[in-house]
């Protein structure tokens, strides 16, 4: 996340130059995509905190929408959680990975972790902008190492479908 923040800051150092280089459409797309990737986990954290505070105070969501924020909360729940979940399920079903459908219900927990990582990245960007946290990995024995070529040549359902799709002569775009 810190890398996306650094990218966003560097490119927006002179936003008028970026807009001139990219054009209006690509400039707006860049700002929305990269800015959204940074902002959405923060908004998710704020939403979770507001929702939990409301529930702990004994103020459940009401169906009559006596306050405009109730409609916003409901919309966030439906669009923010259901849309990516459905999109992921459709992709997994198309690839034939049905066994991975149920674990996708943990996506909201994943988003909480991304929110935490975003908050940590903001702190690191402000406190130590040139520090890069690197993950240490164990050494893999030589007999277990596999080459990228052997991994790419392994047959699986997705690659067979991909190859058969590209062999079709009647496909339309």
Backbone as JSON Lines, residues from 0, in Angstrom:
{"i":0,"aa":"X","n":[0.83,-1.19,0.0],"ca":[0.0,0.0,0.0],"c":[0.88,1.26,0.0]}
{"i":1,"aa":"X","n":[2.0,1.17,0.71],"ca":[2.9,2.32,0.76],"c":[3.42,2.68,-0.64]}
{"i":2,"aa":"X","n":[3.66,1.66,-1.45],"ca":[4.11,1.9,-2.82],"c":[3.08,2.65,-3.64]}
{"i":3,"aa":"X","n":[1.8,2.29,-3.48],"ca":[0.74,3.01,-4.19],"c":[0.67,4.46,-3.72]}
{"i":4,"aa":"X","n":[0.85,4.65,-2.42],"ca":[0.83,6.02,-1.88],"c":[1.98,6.84,-2.43]}
{"i":5,"aa":"X","n":[3.16,6.24,-2.49],"ca":[4.32,6.95,-3.04],"c":[4.1,7.27,-4.52]}
{"i":6,"aa":"X","n":[3.53,6.33,-5.25],"ca":[3.22,6.56,-6.66],"c":[2.26,7.73,-6.81]}
{"i":7,"aa":"X","n":[1.22,7.73,-5.99],"ca":[0.22,8.78,-6.05],"c":[0.83,10.15,-5.72]}
{"i":8,"aa":"X","n":[1.65,10.2,-4.68],"ca":[2.28,11.46,-4.28],"c":[3.24,11.96,-5.35]}
{"i":9,"aa":"X","n":[4.05,11.07,-5.89],"ca":[5.04,11.48,-6.9],"c":[4.34,12.0,-8.16]}
{"i":10,"aa":"X","n":[3.33,11.27,-8.63],"ca":[2.65,11.7,-9.85],"c":[1.82,12.95,-9.64]}
{"i":11,"aa":"X","n":[1.38,13.2,-8.42],"ca":[0.57,14.38,-8.15],"c":[1.39,15.54,-7.6]}
{"i":12,"aa":"X","n":[2.71,15.42,-7.7],"ca":[3.54,16.53,-7.28],"c":[3.24,17.77,-8.13]}
{"i":13,"aa":"X","n":[3.02,17.52,-9.4],"ca":[2.62,18.58,-10.34],"c":[1.41,18.06,-11.12]}
{"i":14,"aa":"X","n":[0.22,18.18,-10.55],"ca":[-0.95,17.58,-11.19],"c":[-1.27,18.17,-12.56]}
{"i":15,"aa":"X","n":[-0.97,19.44,-12.77],"ca":[-1.25,20.02,-14.09],"c":[-0.37,19.41,-15.17]}
{"i":16,"aa":"X","n":[0.88,19.03,-14.82],"ca":[1.75,18.34,-15.78],"c":[1.22,16.93,-16.07]}
{"i":17,"aa":"X","n":[0.78,16.26,-15.02],"ca":[0.23,14.92,-15.19],"c":[-1.01,14.96,-16.08]}
{"i":18,"aa":"X","n":[-1.89,15.94,-15.86],"ca":[-3.09,16.07,-16.67],"c":[-2.74,16.37,-18.12]}
{"i":19,"aa":"X","n":[-1.74,17.22,-18.31],"ca":[-1.32,17.56,-19.67],"c":[-0.72,16.34,-20.38]}
{"i":20,"aa":"X","n":[0.08,15.55,-19.65],"ca":[0.7,14.36,-20.24],"c":[-0.3,13.25,-20.54]}
{"i":21,"aa":"X","n":[-1.26,13.06,-19.64],"ca":[-2.21,11.95,-19.79],"c":[-3.47,12.32,-20.55]}
{"i":22,"aa":"X","n":[-3.84,13.57,-20.5],"ca":[-5.14,13.98,-21.03],"c":[-6.18,13.87,-19.92]}
{"i":23,"aa":"X","n":[-7.31,14.55,-20.11],"ca":[-8.32,14.6,-19.05],"c":[-8.86,13.23,-18.67]}
{"i":24,"aa":"X","n":[-9.19,12.42,-19.64],"ca":[-9.79,11.11,-19.36],"c":[-8.87,10.19,-18.58]}
{"i":25,"aa":"X","n":[-7.63,10.06,-19.04],"ca":[-6.67,9.21,-18.34],"c":[-6.26,9.78,-17.0]}
{"i":26,"aa":"X","n":[-6.21,11.11,-16.9],"ca":[-5.9,11.75,-15.63],"c":[-6.97,11.41,-14.59]}
{"i":27,"aa":"X","n":[-8.23,11.56,-14.97],"ca":[-9.32,11.25,-14.04],"c":[-9.33,9.76,-13.7]}
{"i":28,"aa":"X","n":[-9.05,8.9,-14.69],"ca":[-8.99,7.46,-14.43],"c":[-7.87,7.13,-13.46]}
{"i":29,"aa":"X","n":[-6.69,7.74,-13.63],"ca":[-5.56,7.51,-12.73],"c":[-5.91,7.96,-11.32]}
{"i":30,"aa":"X","n":[-6.45,9.16,-11.19],"ca":[-6.79,9.69,-9.87],"c":[-7.82,8.81,-9.17]}
{"i":31,"aa":"X","n":[-8.83,8.37,-9.94],"ca":[-9.89,7.54,-9.35],"c":[-9.36,6.17,-8.96]}
{"i":32,"aa":"X","n":[-8.55,5.57,-9.83],"ca":[-8.09,4.22,-9.56],"c":[-7.07,4.19,-8.42]}
{"i":33,"aa":"X","n":[-6.01,4.95,-8.54],"ca":[-4.96,4.91,-7.52],"c":[-5.44,5.59,-6.24]}
{"i":34,"aa":"X","n":[-6.1,6.72,-6.38],"ca":[-6.65,7.38,-5.18],"c":[-7.7,6.54,-4.5]}
{"i":35,"aa":"X","n":[-8.51,5.84,-5.29],"ca":[-9.53,4.97,-4.72],"c":[-8.94,3.78,-3.99]}
{"i":36,"aa":"X","n":[-7.82,3.24,-4.52],"ca":[-7.17,2.12,-3.84],"c":[-6.61,2.54,-2.48]}
{"i":37,"aa":"X","n":[-6.26,3.79,-2.35],"ca":[-5.74,4.29,-1.08],"c":[-6.89,4.7,-0.16]}
{"i":38,"aa":"X","n":[-7.88,5.35,-0.71],"ca":[-8.98,5.89,0.09],"c":[-9.99,4.83,0.53]}
{"i":39,"aa":"X","n":[-10.26,3.84,-0.3],"ca":[-11.3,2.87,0.03],"c":[-11.02,2.07,1.3]}
{"i":40,"aa":"X","n":[-9.79,1.61,1.58],"ca":[-9.58,0.93,2.86],"c":[-9.79,1.86,4.06]}
{"i":41,"aa":"X","n":[-9.46,3.14,3.89],"ca":[-9.67,4.08,4.99],"c":[-11.15,4.31,5.24]}
{"i":42,"aa":"X","n":[-11.91,4.41,4.17],"ca":[-13.37,4.55,4.31],"c":[-13.97,3.27,4.89]}
{"i":43,"aa":"X","n":[-13.4,2.14,4.52],"ca":[-13.88,0.88,5.08],"c":[-13.67,0.85,6.59]}
{"i":44,"aa":"X","n":[-12.5,1.3,7.04],"ca":[-12.24,1.36,8.48],"c":[-13.23,2.27,9.18]}
{"i":45,"aa":"X","n":[-13.46,3.44,8.59],"ca":[-14.41,4.38,9.19],"c":[-15.8,3.78,9.24]}
{"i":46,"aa":"X","n":[-16.19,3.08,8.2],"ca":[-17.51,2.45,8.16],"c":[-17.63,1.37,9.23]}
{"i":47,"aa":"X","n":[-16.61,0.52,9.35],"ca":[-16.64,-0.55,10.35],"c":[-16.7,0.03,11.76]}
{"i":48,"aa":"X","n":[-15.91,1.06,12.03],"ca":[-15.92,1.69,13.35],"c":[-17.28,2.31,13.64]}
{"i":49,"aa":"X","n":[-17.84,3.01,12.65],"ca":[-19.17,3.62,12.85],"c":[-20.24,2.56,13.06]}
{"i":50,"aa":"X","n":[-20.18,1.48,12.31],"ca":[-21.17,0.41,12.44],"c":[-21.06,-0.28,13.79]}
{"i":51,"aa":"X","n":[-19.84,-0.63,14.19],"ca":[-19.66,-1.29,15.48],"c":[-20.05,-0.38,16.64]}
{"i":52,"aa":"X","n":[-19.71,0.9,16.55],"ca":[-20.11,1.86,17.59],"c":[-21.62,1.92,17.69]}
{"i":53,"aa":"X","n":[-22.27,1.98,16.56],"ca":[-23.73,2.04,16.55],"c":[-24.35,0.78,17.17]}
{"i":54,"aa":"X","n":[-23.81,-0.37,16.82],"ca":[-24.34,-1.62,17.37],"c":[-24.06,-1.75,18.86]}
{"i":55,"aa":"X","n":[-22.85,-1.34,19.31],"ca":[-22.53,-1.42,20.73],"c":[-23.35,-0.44,21.56]}
{"i":56,"aa":"X","n":[-23.8,0.64,20.95],"ca":[-24.65,1.6,21.65],"c":[-26.11,1.15,21.67]}
{"i":57,"aa":"X","n":[-26.38,0.02,21.04],"ca":[-27.74,-0.5,21.03],"c":[-28.64,0.18,20.02]}
{"i":58,"aa":"X","n":[-28.06,0.74,18.98],"ca":[-28.84,1.42,17.94],"c":[-28.79,0.6,16.65]}
{"i":59,"aa":"X","n":[-29.64,-0.42,16.52],"ca":[-29.6,-1.24,15.31],"c":[-30.1,-0.46,14.11]}
{"i":60,"aa":"X","n":[-29.77,-0.98,12.94],"ca":[-30.25,-0.34,11.72],"c":[-31.76,-0.5,11.65]}
{"i":61,"aa":"X","n":[-32.44,0.56,11.34],"ca":[-33.9,0.48,11.27],"c":[-34.33,0.42,9.81]}
{"i":62,"aa":"X","n":[-35.46,-0.22,9.58],"ca":[-35.96,-0.37,8.22],"c":[-36.64,0.88,7.71]}
{"i":63,"aa":"X","n":[-37.01,1.8,8.62],"ca":[-37.74,2.99,8.18],"c":[-36.82,4.12,7.74]}
{"i":64,"aa":"X","n":[-35.52,3.95,7.87],"ca":[-34.53,4.95,7.45],"c":[-34.87,6.33,8.02]}
{"i":65,"aa":"X","n":[-34.98,6.39,9.34],"ca":[-35.28,7.66,9.99],"c":[-34.13,8.66,9.88]}
{"i":66,"aa":"X","n":[-32.99,8.2,9.49],"ca":[-31.84,9.08,9.28],"c":[-31.24,8.72,7.92]}
{"i":67,"aa":"X","n":[-30.8,9.72,7.12],"ca":[-30.27,9.41,5.78],"c":[-29.06,8.47,5.8]}
{"i":68,"aa":"X","n":[-28.29,8.47,6.89],"ca":[-27.12,7.61,6.95],"c":[-27.49,6.14,6.98]}
{"i":69,"aa":"X","n":[-28.7,5.81,7.44],"ca":[-29.11,4.41,7.44],"c":[-29.15,3.86,6.01]}
{"i":70,"aa":"X","n":[-29.66,4.66,5.09],"ca":[-29.69,4.24,3.69],"c":[-28.28,4.11,3.14]}
{"i":71,"aa":"X","n":[-27.4,5.01,3.53],"ca":[-26.0,4.94,3.07],"c":[-25.34,3.68,3.61]}
{"i":72,"aa":"X","n":[-25.55,3.38,4.9],"ca":[-24.97,2.16,5.49],"c":[-25.46,0.91,4.74]}
{"i":73,"aa":"X","n":[-26.75,0.85,4.48],"ca":[-27.3,-0.3,3.78],"c":[-26.72,-0.41,2.37]}
{"i":74,"aa":"X","n":[-26.59,0.7,1.68],"ca":[-26.02,0.7,0.34],"c":[-24.55,0.25,0.37]}
{"i":75,"aa":"X","n":[-23.81,0.7,1.38],"ca":[-22.41,0.29,1.51],"c":[-22.32,-1.2,1.76]}
{"i":76,"aa":"X","n":[-23.2,-1.72,2.61],"ca":[-23.17,-3.16,2.88],"c":[-23.46,-3.94,1.61]}
{"i":77,"aa":"X","n":[-24.49,-3.55,0.9],"ca":[-24.89,-4.3,-0.3],"c":[-23.84,-4.19,-1.4]}
{"i":78,"aa":"X","n":[-23.45,-2.97,-1.74],"ca":[-22.5,-2.79,-2.85],"c":[-21.07,-3.11,-2.45]}
{"i":79,"aa":"X","n":[-20.69,-2.72,-1.24],"ca":[-19.3,-2.88,-0.83],"c":[-18.9,-4.3,-0.52]}
{"i":80,"aa":"X","n":[-19.83,-5.1,-0.05],"ca":[-19.51,-6.49,0.26],"c":[-20.02,-7.47,-0.78]}
{"i":81,"aa":"X","n":[-21.24,-7.31,-1.22],"ca":[-21.84,-8.29,-2.13],"c":[-21.26,-8.23,-3.53]}
{"i":82,"aa":"X","n":[-21.03,-7.04,-4.06],"ca":[-20.55,-6.93,-5.44],"c":[-19.2,-7.62,-5.65]}
{"i":83,"aa":"X","n":[-18.17,-7.35,-4.84],"ca":[-16.91,-8.06,-5.05],"c":[-17.02,-9.56,-4.78]}
{"i":84,"aa":"X","n":[-17.87,-9.92,-3.82],"ca":[-18.05,-11.33,-3.51],"c":[-18.67,-12.07,-4.7]}
{"i":85,"aa":"X","n":[-19.69,-11.5,-5.29],"ca":[-20.33,-12.11,-6.46],"c":[-19.37,-12.16,-7.63]}
{"i":86,"aa":"X","n":[-18.62,-11.09,-7.82],"ca":[-17.65,-11.05,-8.92],"c":[-16.59,-12.14,-8.74]}
{"i":87,"aa":"X","n":[-16.11,-12.33,-7.53],"ca":[-15.12,-13.36,-7.25],"c":[-15.71,-14.74,-7.46]}
{"i":88,"aa":"X","n":[-16.94,-14.96,-6.99],"ca":[-17.59,-16.26,-7.16],"c":[-17.78,-16.6,-8.64]}
{"i":89,"aa":"X","n":[-18.21,-15.64,-9.42],"ca":[-18.4,-15.89,-10.85],"c":[-17.07,-16.3,-11.5]}
{"i":90,"aa":"X","n":[-16.0,-15.59,-11.15],"ca":[-14.68,-15.94,-11.69],"c":[-14.23,-17.33,-11.28]}
{"i":91,"aa":"X","n":[-14.44,-17.69,-10.02],"ca":[-14.04,-19.01,-9.54],"c":[-14.86,-20.11,-10.2]}
{"i":92,"aa":"X","n":[-16.13,-19.87,-10.4],"ca":[-16.98,-20.87,-11.06],"c":[-16.54,-21.05,-12.51]}
{"i":93,"aa":"X","n":[-16.23,-19.95,-13.19],"ca":[-15.78,-20.04,-14.58],"c":[-14.46,-20.8,-14.7]}
{"i":94,"aa":"X","n":[-13.59,-20.64,-13.69],"ca":[-12.31,-21.33,-13.72],"c":[-12.4,-22.76,-13.21]}
{"i":95,"aa":"X","n":[-13.55,-23.12,-12.65],"ca":[-13.73,-24.47,-12.13],"c":[-13.17,-24.68,-10.74]}
{"i":96,"aa":"X","n":[-12.94,-23.61,-9.98],"ca":[-12.4,-23.69,-8.62],"c":[-13.52,-23.56,-7.59]}
{"i":97,"aa":"X","n":[-14.5,-24.44,-7.68],"ca":[-15.68,-24.35,-6.82],"c":[-15.3,-24.52,-5.34]}
{"i":98,"aa":"X","n":[-14.24,-25.27,-5.05],"ca":[-13.85,-25.5,-3.67],"c":[-13.4,-24.22,-2.96]}
{"i":99,"aa":"X","n":[-13.12,-23.17,-3.72],"ca":[-12.68,-21.9,-3.14],"c":[-13.82,-20.92,-2.9]}
{"i":100,"aa":"X","n":[-15.05,-21.31,-3.17],"ca":[-16.18,-20.38,-3.02],"c":[-16.43,-20.01,-1.55]}
{"i":101,"aa":"X","n":[-16.48,-21.0,-0.67],"ca":[-16.8,-20.73,0.74],"c":[-15.74,-19.86,1.42]}
{"i":102,"aa":"X","n":[-14.44,-20.1,1.21],"ca":[-13.45,-19.21,1.85],"c":[-13.58,-17.74,1.46]}
{"i":103,"aa":"X","n":[-14.24,-17.46,0.34],"ca":[-14.4,-16.07,-0.09],"c":[-15.3,-15.29,0.87]}
{"i":104,"aa":"X","n":[-16.03,-16.0,1.71],"ca":[-16.85,-15.31,2.72],"c":[-15.98,-14.59,3.75]}
{"i":105,"aa":"X","n":[-14.7,-14.89,3.77],"ca":[-13.76,-14.21,4.67],"c":[-13.23,-12.91,4.1]}
{"i":106,"aa":"X","n":[-13.68,-12.52,2.91],"ca":[-13.21,-11.27,2.3],"c":[-13.39,-10.05,3.2]}
{"i":107,"aa":"X","n":[-14.5,-9.9,3.93],"ca":[-14.59,-8.74,4.84],"c":[-13.47,-8.7,5.88]}
{"i":108,"aa":"X","n":[-13.05,-9.86,6.37],"ca":[-11.93,-9.9,7.31],"c":[-10.64,-9.46,6.61]}
{"i":109,"aa":"X","n":[-10.47,-9.89,5.38],"ca":[-9.31,-9.48,4.59],"c":[-9.3,-7.96,4.43]}
{"i":110,"aa":"X","n":[-10.47,-7.37,4.16],"ca":[-10.53,-5.92,3.98],"c":[-10.19,-5.18,5.26]}
{"i":111,"aa":"X","n":[-10.51,-5.75,6.39],"ca":[-10.11,-5.13,7.67],"c":[-8.59,-5.13,7.77]}
{"i":112,"aa":"X","n":[-7.95,-6.23,7.38],"ca":[-6.49,-6.29,7.41],"c":[-5.88,-5.29,6.43]}
{"i":113,"aa":"X","n":[-6.5,-5.12,5.26],"ca":[-6.0,-4.13,4.29],"c":[-6.15,-2.73,4.88]}
{"i":114,"aa":"X","n":[-7.23,-2.48,5.6],"ca":[-7.41,-1.18,6.25],"c":[-6.29,-0.92,7.24]}
{"i":115,"aa":"X","n":[-5.96,-1.93,8.03],"ca":[-4.88,-1.8,8.99],"c":[-3.55,-1.55,8.27]}
{"i":116,"aa":"X","n":[-3.31,-2.27,7.19],"ca":[-2.07,-2.09,6.42],"c":[-2.01,-0.68,5.82]}
{"i":117,"aa":"X","n":[-3.14,-0.14,5.42],"ca":[-3.18,1.22,4.86],"c":[-2.85,2.24,5.94]}
{"i":118,"aa":"X","n":[-3.42,2.08,7.12],"ca":[-3.1,3.0,8.21],"c":[-1.62,2.92,8.57]}
{"i":119,"aa":"X","n":[-1.09,1.72,8.6],"ca":[0.34,1.54,8.89],"c":[1.21,2.18,7.8]}
{"i":120,"aa":"X","n":[0.77,2.03,6.53],"ca":[1.53,2.6,5.42],"c":[1.54,4.13,5.49]}
{"i":121,"aa":"X","n":[0.41,4.72,5.87],"ca":[0.37,6.18,6.02],"c":[1.36,6.63,7.09]}
{"i":122,"aa":"X","n":[1.35,5.93,8.22],"ca":[2.28,6.26,9.3],"c":[3.72,6.13,8.81]}
{"i":123,"aa":"X","n":[4.04,5.02,8.13],"ca":[5.41,4.83,7.65],"c":[5.79,5.86,6.6]}
{"i":124,"aa":"X","n":[4.85,6.22,5.73],"ca":[5.15,7.21,4.69],"c":[5.48,8.56,5.32]}
{"i":125,"aa":"X","n":[4.8,8.9,6.39],"ca":[5.06,10.17,7.07],"c":[6.29,10.09,7.97]}
{"i":126,"aa":"X","n":[6.47,8.96,8.65],"ca":[7.56,8.83,9.62],"c":[8.87,8.39,8.98]}
{"i":127,"aa":"X","n":[8.82,7.39,8.11],"ca":[10.02,6.85,7.46],"c":[9.75,6.65,5.97]}
{"i":128,"aa":"X","n":[9.76,7.71,5.18],"ca":[9.37,7.58,3.77],"c":[10.31,6.71,2.94]}
{"i":129,"aa":"X","n":[11.57,6.55,3.33],"ca":[12.51,5.79,2.53],"c":[12.74,4.39,3.06]}
{"i":130,"aa":"X","n":[12.06,4.02,4.12],"ca":[12.17,2.68,4.7],"c":[11.24,1.74,3.93]}
{"i":131,"aa":"X","n":[11.73,0.55,3.65],"ca":[10.91,-0.43,2.96],"c":[10.95,-1.73,3.74]}
{"i":132,"aa":"X","n":[9.83,-2.13,4.31],"ca":[9.75,-3.37,5.09],"c":[9.8,-4.55,4.13]}
{"i":133,"aa":"X","n":[10.78,-5.4,4.33],"ca":[10.94,-6.55,3.45],"c":[10.67,-7.82,4.25]}
{"i":134,"aa":"X","n":[10.02,-8.76,3.62],"ca":[9.69,-10.02,4.25],"c":[10.86,-10.99,4.08]}
{"i":135,"aa":"X","n":[11.27,-11.61,5.19],"ca":[12.31,-12.62,5.1],"c":[11.66,-13.94,4.76]}
{"i":136,"aa":"X","n":[12.27,-14.65,3.83],"ca":[11.77,-15.96,3.43],"c":[12.82,-17.0,3.73]}
{"i":137,"aa":"X","n":[12.35,-18.2,4.0],"ca":[13.29,-19.28,4.29],"c":[13.94,-19.75,2.98]}
{"i":138,"aa":"X","n":[15.08,-20.39,3.12],"ca":[15.78,-20.93,1.97],"c":[15.1,-22.23,1.58]}
{"i":139,"aa":"X","n":[14.8,-22.37,0.3],"ca":[14.14,-23.57,-0.21],"c":[15.22,-24.54,-0.68]}
{"i":140,"aa":"X","n":[15.14,-25.8,-0.24],"ca":[16.14,-26.78,-0.71],"c":[16.12,-26.9,-2.23]}
{"i":141,"aa":"X","n":[17.27,-27.23,-2.79],"ca":[17.43,-27.27,-4.25],"c":[16.45,-28.23,-4.91]}
{"i":142,"aa":"X","n":[16.16,-29.37,-4.29],"ca":[15.28,-30.34,-4.94],"c":[13.84,-29.85,-5.01]}
{"i":143,"aa":"X","n":[13.45,-28.89,-4.16],"ca":[12.08,-28.39,-4.16],"c":[11.9,-27.18,-5.06]}
{"i":144,"aa":"X","n":[12.99,-26.59,-5.52],"ca":[12.87,-25.43,-6.37],"c":[12.34,-25.84,-7.74]}
{"i":145,"aa":"X","n":[11.44,-25.04,-8.25],"ca":[10.91,-25.3,-9.59],"c":[11.12,-24.06,-10.43]}
{"i":146,"aa":"X","n":[11.29,-24.27,-11.68],"ca":[11.5,-23.13,-12.57],"c":[10.15,-22.54,-12.97]}
{"i":147,"aa":"X","n":[10.19,-21.31,-13.39],"ca":[8.99,-20.64,-13.85],"c":[8.41,-21.34,-15.08]}
{"i":148,"aa":"X","n":[9.28,-21.85,-15.94],"ca":[8.84,-22.54,-17.14],"c":[8.04,-23.79,-16.78]}
{"i":149,"aa":"X","n":[8.53,-24.56,-15.78],"ca":[7.8,-25.78,-15.42],"c":[6.47,-25.45,-14.77]}
{"i":150,"aa":"X","n":[6.39,-24.36,-14.04],"ca":[5.13,-23.96,-13.43],"c":[4.14,-23.53,-14.51]}
{"i":151,"aa":"X","n":[4.61,-22.77,-15.49],"ca":[3.73,-22.3,-16.55],"c":[3.28,-23.43,-17.48]}
{"i":152,"aa":"X","n":[4.07,-24.49,-17.57],"ca":[3.72,-25.6,-18.45],"c":[2.82,-26.63,-17.78]}
{"i":153,"aa":"X","n":[2.54,-26.48,-16.49],"ca":[1.65,-27.42,-15.82],"c":[0.25,-27.28,-16.38]}
{"i":154,"aa":"X","n":[-0.37,-28.37,-16.73],"ca":[-1.74,-28.25,-17.23],"c":[-2.73,-28.08,-16.08]}
{"i":155,"aa":"X","n":[-3.63,-27.17,-16.24],"ca":[-4.74,-27.03,-15.3],"c":[-5.96,-26.58,-16.08]}
{"i":156,"aa":"X","n":[-7.09,-26.59,-15.41],"ca":[-8.36,-26.3,-16.1],"c":[-8.36,-24.91,-16.72]}
{"i":157,"aa":"X","n":[-7.83,-23.93,-16.02],"ca":[-7.86,-22.56,-16.52],"c":[-7.0,-22.42,-17.77]}
{"i":158,"aa":"X","n":[-5.8,-23.0,-17.76],"ca":[-4.92,-22.85,-18.91],"c":[-5.48,-23.6,-20.12]}
{"i":159,"aa":"X","n":[-6.12,-24.77,-19.88],"ca":[-6.73,-25.49,-21.0],"c":[-7.85,-24.66,-21.62]}
{"i":160,"aa":"X","n":[-8.67,-24.02,-20.78],"ca":[-9.74,-23.18,-21.3],"c":[-9.16,-21.98,-22.05]}
{"i":161,"aa":"X","n":[-8.11,-21.4,-21.5],"ca":[-7.48,-20.23,-22.12],"c":[-6.94,-20.59,-23.51]}
{"i":162,"aa":"X","n":[-6.25,-21.73,-23.59],"ca":[-5.69,-22.14,-24.88],"c":[-6.8,-22.46,-25.88]}
{"i":163,"aa":"X","n":[-7.85,-23.14,-25.41],"ca":[-8.93,-23.49,-26.34],"c":[-9.67,-22.23,-26.79]}
{"i":164,"aa":"X","n":[-9.77,-21.23,-25.91],"ca":[-10.41,-19.98,-26.3],"c":[-9.63,-19.29,-27.41]}
{"i":165,"aa":"X","n":[-8.31,-19.28,-27.3],"ca":[-7.49,-18.59,-28.29],"c":[-7.35,-19.38,-29.58]}
{"i":166,"aa":"X","n":[-7.67,-20.65,-29.58],"ca":[-7.62,-21.45,-30.8],"c":[-8.89,-21.27,-31.63]}
{"i":167,"aa":"X","n":[-9.96,-20.82,-31.03],"ca":[-11.21,-20.67,-31.74],"c":[-11.09,-19.61,-32.81]}
{"i":168,"aa":"X","n":[-11.59,-19.9,-33.96],"ca":[-11.52,-18.94,-35.06],"c":[-12.78,-18.08,-35.14]}
{"i":169,"aa":"X","n":[-13.84,-18.52,-34.48],"ca":[-15.11,-17.82,-34.6],"c":[-15.37,-16.85,-33.44]}
{"i":170,"aa":"X","n":[-14.39,-16.57,-32.63],"ca":[-14.62,-15.7,-31.49],"c":[-14.79,-14.26,-31.95]}
{"i":171,"aa":"X","n":[-15.64,-13.52,-31.24],"ca":[-15.9,-12.13,-31.56],"c":[-15.56,-11.27,-30.36]}
{"i":172,"aa":"X","n":[-15.06,-10.12,-30.61],"ca":[-14.68,-9.21,-29.52],"c":[-15.65,-8.1,-29.42]}
